[in-house]
Amino acid sequence: MKKLLILMTCFVFLATAVVPETFGQDRRRSRFGRKSRTAAIIGGGAVAGALLGGTKGAAIGGGGATVYAMNRGAARRNFKRRNRTLATVAGGTALGAGVGAAAGGKKAATAGAIVGGGGTYLYSRSKRARRPY
């Protein structure tokens, strides 16, 4: 009985030592693309905001997520500069409109959209690298 137990223990150790080597040849990459990930970040922010604050929260969450997602390194590599600027301004506009609506209603939402859009446009312009000539 003792020999059988030792033999089974040896087989278990041998099997656990062999298993990682058999699966070590496969490299598993995520099939979730960079543009899809950016869209998922924006959608996730909007859904999280909607769950927390309704329509106003969705505007705040989606706008903030858009500003974040369009300024990531993956977005810089996969989206043109003009498209990123437009998306960043649209996200800032939505963020400003959501904050304004949460603070004071329709007029405040309009003012927040103007301030948010203008602010993110100036931010994106000041962040752009200047050419040396």
LOBA-544045 format. One record per residue (C-alpha): chain; residue number from 1; x, y negated, z. Coordinates in Angstrom, 2 decimals, decimal comma. Example, Ala and Ser with C-alpha at 12.3 -4.5 7.8 and 13.67 -1.06 7.14 Angstrom:
<semars>
<semar cadena="A" num="1" x="12,30" y="4,50" z="7,80"/>
<semar cadena="A" num="2" x="13,67" y="1,06" z="7,14"/>
</semars>
This chain:
<semars>
<semar cadena="A" num="1" x="0,00" y="0,00" z="0,00"/>
<semar cadena="A" num="2" x="2,84" y="-2,36" z="0,83"/>
<semar cadena="A" num="3" x="4,58" y="-1,66" z="-2,49"/>
<semar cadena="A" num="4" x="1,36" y="-2,31" z="-4,40"/>
<semar cadena="A" num="5" x="0,89" y="-5,65" z="-2,64"/>
<semar cadena="A" num="6" x="4,48" y="-6,68" z="-3,42"/>
<semar cadena="A" num="7" x="4,06" y="-5,57" z="-7,04"/>
<semar cadena="A" num="8" x="0,83" y="-7,59" z="-7,42"/>
<semar cadena="A" num="9" x="2,50" y="-10,65" z="-5,87"/>
<semar cadena="A" num="10" x="5,37" y="-10,35" z="-8,35"/>
<semar cadena="A" num="11" x="2,91" y="-10,15" z="-11,26"/>
<semar cadena="A" num="12" x="1,09" y="-13,24" z="-10,01"/>
<semar cadena="A" num="13" x="4,35" y="-15,21" z="-9,77"/>
<semar cadena="A" num="14" x="5,40" y="-13,98" z="-13,21"/>
<semar cadena="A" num="15" x="2,05" y="-14,96" z="-14,74"/>
<semar cadena="A" num="16" x="2,16" y="-18,45" z="-13,22"/>
<semar cadena="A" num="17" x="5,70" y="-18,95" z="-14,46"/>
<semar cadena="A" num="18" x="4,77" y="-17,95" z="-18,03"/>
<semar cadena="A" num="19" x="1,54" y="-19,97" z="-18,40"/>
<semar cadena="A" num="20" x="3,06" y="-23,49" z="-18,55"/>
<semar cadena="A" num="21" x="5,48" y="-22,41" z="-21,28"/>
<semar cadena="A" num="22" x="2,71" y="-21,13" z="-23,52"/>
<semar cadena="A" num="23" x="0,77" y="-24,39" z="-23,37"/>
<semar cadena="A" num="24" x="3,81" y="-26,65" z="-23,39"/>
<semar cadena="A" num="25" x="4,02" y="-26,56" z="-27,19"/>
<semar cadena="A" num="26" x="0,79" y="-28,45" z="-27,73"/>
<semar cadena="A" num="27" x="0,76" y="-32,20" z="-27,53"/>
<semar cadena="A" num="28" x="-2,69" y="-33,47" z="-26,88"/>
<semar cadena="A" num="29" x="-3,33" y="-36,95" z="-28,12"/>
<semar cadena="A" num="30" x="-6,39" y="-38,97" z="-27,49"/>
<semar cadena="A" num="31" x="-8,59" y="-39,22" z="-30,57"/>
<semar cadena="A" num="32" x="-10,08" y="-42,41" z="-29,21"/>
<semar cadena="A" num="33" x="-8,75" y="-45,15" z="-31,49"/>
<semar cadena="A" num="34" x="-7,50" y="-48,55" z="-30,45"/>
<semar cadena="A" num="35" x="-10,33" y="-50,45" z="-32,11"/>
<semar cadena="A" num="36" x="-12,84" y="-48,06" z="-30,58"/>
<semar cadena="A" num="37" x="-11,23" y="-48,59" z="-27,20"/>
<semar cadena="A" num="38" x="-11,55" y="-52,35" z="-27,60"/>
<semar cadena="A" num="39" x="-15,24" y="-51,95" z="-28,46"/>
<semar cadena="A" num="40" x="-15,69" y="-49,65" z="-25,47"/>
<semar cadena="A" num="41" x="-14,07" y="-52,20" z="-23,14"/>
<semar cadena="A" num="42" x="-16,41" y="-54,93" z="-24,39"/>
<semar cadena="A" num="43" x="-19,48" y="-52,70" z="-24,21"/>
<semar cadena="A" num="44" x="-18,52" y="-51,44" z="-20,77"/>
<semar cadena="A" num="45" x="-18,16" y="-54,99" z="-19,48"/>
<semar cadena="A" num="46" x="-21,57" y="-55,90" z="-20,85"/>
<semar cadena="A" num="47" x="-23,21" y="-52,80" z="-19,36"/>
<semar cadena="A" num="48" x="-21,56" y="-53,34" z="-15,97"/>
<semar cadena="A" num="49" x="-22,66" y="-56,97" z="-15,97"/>
<semar cadena="A" num="50" x="-26,20" y="-56,02" z="-17,01"/>
<semar cadena="A" num="51" x="-26,42" y="-53,52" z="-14,17"/>
<semar cadena="A" num="52" x="-25,28" y="-56,11" z="-11,66"/>
<semar cadena="A" num="53" x="-26,98" y="-59,24" z="-12,92"/>
<semar cadena="A" num="54" x="-29,43" y="-58,60" z="-15,73"/>
<semar cadena="A" num="55" x="-29,14" y="-60,62" z="-18,93"/>
<semar cadena="A" num="56" x="-26,98" y="-63,31" z="-17,35"/>
<semar cadena="A" num="57" x="-24,66" y="-60,69" z="-15,91"/>
<semar cadena="A" num="58" x="-24,43" y="-58,98" z="-19,30"/>
<semar cadena="A" num="59" x="-23,29" y="-62,26" z="-20,85"/>
<semar cadena="A" num="60" x="-20,73" y="-62,78" z="-18,10"/>
<semar cadena="A" num="61" x="-19,44" y="-59,20" z="-18,23"/>
<semar cadena="A" num="62" x="-19,37" y="-58,98" z="-22,02"/>
<semar cadena="A" num="63" x="-17,73" y="-62,38" z="-22,40"/>
<semar cadena="A" num="64" x="-15,04" y="-61,68" z="-19,83"/>
<semar cadena="A" num="65" x="-14,36" y="-58,24" z="-21,28"/>
<semar cadena="A" num="66" x="-14,10" y="-59,71" z="-24,79"/>
<semar cadena="A" num="67" x="-11,57" y="-62,30" z="-23,70"/>
<semar cadena="A" num="68" x="-9,56" y="-59,58" z="-21,95"/>
<semar cadena="A" num="69" x="-9,83" y="-57,00" z="-24,74"/>
<semar cadena="A" num="70" x="-8,84" y="-59,37" z="-27,53"/>
<semar cadena="A" num="71" x="-5,68" y="-60,44" z="-25,73"/>
<semar cadena="A" num="72" x="-4,35" y="-56,94" z="-25,04"/>
<semar cadena="A" num="73" x="-1,25" y="-55,67" z="-26,83"/>
<semar cadena="A" num="74" x="-3,24" y="-53,06" z="-28,76"/>
<semar cadena="A" num="75" x="-5,60" y="-55,75" z="-30,04"/>
<semar cadena="A" num="76" x="-2,65" y="-57,90" z="-31,09"/>
<semar cadena="A" num="77" x="-1,34" y="-55,01" z="-33,16"/>
<semar cadena="A" num="78" x="-4,65" y="-53,96" z="-34,71"/>
<semar cadena="A" num="79" x="-6,67" y="-57,13" z="-35,27"/>
<semar cadena="A" num="80" x="-5,75" y="-60,13" z="-37,38"/>
<semar cadena="A" num="81" x="-4,96" y="-63,34" z="-35,50"/>
<semar cadena="A" num="82" x="-7,97" y="-65,17" z="-36,93"/>
<semar cadena="A" num="83" x="-10,36" y="-62,38" z="-35,92"/>
<semar cadena="A" num="84" x="-8,89" y="-62,27" z="-32,44"/>
<semar cadena="A" num="85" x="-9,25" y="-66,04" z="-32,10"/>
<semar cadena="A" num="86" x="-12,88" y="-65,92" z="-33,25"/>
<semar cadena="A" num="87" x="-13,68" y="-63,03" z="-30,90"/>
<semar cadena="A" num="88" x="-11,94" y="-64,75" z="-27,99"/>
<semar cadena="A" num="89" x="-13,89" y="-67,96" z="-28,57"/>
<semar cadena="A" num="90" x="-17,15" y="-65,99" z="-28,88"/>
<semar cadena="A" num="91" x="-16,37" y="-64,16" z="-25,66"/>
<semar cadena="A" num="92" x="-15,58" y="-67,40" z="-23,85"/>
<semar cadena="A" num="93" x="-18,80" y="-68,89" z="-25,16"/>
<semar cadena="A" num="94" x="-20,80" y="-65,93" z="-23,87"/>
<semar cadena="A" num="95" x="-18,98" y="-66,08" z="-20,55"/>
<semar cadena="A" num="96" x="-19,66" y="-69,81" z="-20,18"/>
<semar cadena="A" num="97" x="-23,31" y="-69,39" z="-21,18"/>
<semar cadena="A" num="98" x="-23,76" y="-66,60" z="-18,64"/>
<semar cadena="A" num="99" x="-22,18" y="-68,58" z="-15,83"/>
<semar cadena="A" num="100" x="-24,21" y="-71,66" z="-16,76"/>
<semar cadena="A" num="101" x="-27,45" y="-69,67" z="-16,90"/>
<semar cadena="A" num="102" x="-26,72" y="-68,09" z="-13,55"/>
<semar cadena="A" num="103" x="-25,98" y="-71,51" z="-12,08"/>
<semar cadena="A" num="104" x="-28,83" y="-73,60" z="-13,41"/>
<semar cadena="A" num="105" x="-31,01" y="-72,42" z="-16,27"/>
<semar cadena="A" num="106" x="-31,25" y="-73,21" z="-19,98"/>
<semar cadena="A" num="107" x="-29,58" y="-76,63" z="-20,03"/>
<semar cadena="A" num="108" x="-26,74" y="-75,37" z="-17,87"/>
<semar cadena="A" num="109" x="-26,38" y="-72,32" z="-20,14"/>
<semar cadena="A" num="110" x="-26,03" y="-74,60" z="-23,16"/>
<semar cadena="A" num="111" x="-23,47" y="-76,76" z="-21,38"/>
<semar cadena="A" num="112" x="-21,62" y="-73,67" z="-20,18"/>
<semar cadena="A" num="113" x="-21,53" y="-72,27" z="-23,71"/>
<semar cadena="A" num="114" x="-20,05" y="-75,51" z="-25,05"/>
<semar cadena="A" num="115" x="-17,49" y="-75,75" z="-22,27"/>
<semar cadena="A" num="116" x="-16,64" y="-72,04" z="-22,46"/>
<semar cadena="A" num="117" x="-16,23" y="-72,03" z="-26,23"/>
<semar cadena="A" num="118" x="-14,17" y="-75,21" z="-26,24"/>
<semar cadena="A" num="119" x="-12,00" y="-74,05" z="-23,38"/>
<semar cadena="A" num="120" x="-11,20" y="-70,69" z="-24,90"/>
<semar cadena="A" num="121" x="-10,49" y="-72,31" z="-28,27"/>
<semar cadena="A" num="122" x="-7,99" y="-74,67" z="-26,65"/>
<semar cadena="A" num="123" x="-6,54" y="-71,75" z="-24,69"/>
<semar cadena="A" num="124" x="-6,08" y="-69,67" z="-27,83"/>
<semar cadena="A" num="125" x="-4,52" y="-72,62" z="-29,68"/>
<semar cadena="A" num="126" x="-2,07" y="-73,40" z="-26,89"/>
<semar cadena="A" num="127" x="-1,09" y="-69,74" z="-26,55"/>
<semar cadena="A" num="128" x="-0,20" y="-69,38" z="-30,21"/>
<semar cadena="A" num="129" x="3,53" y="-69,29" z="-30,87"/>
<semar cadena="A" num="130" x="4,84" y="-72,38" z="-32,62"/>
<semar cadena="A" num="131" x="6,93" y="-71,98" z="-35,74"/>
<semar cadena="A" num="132" x="10,45" y="-73,46" z="-35,53"/>
<semar cadena="A" num="133" x="10,16" y="-75,45" z="-38,80"/>
</semars>
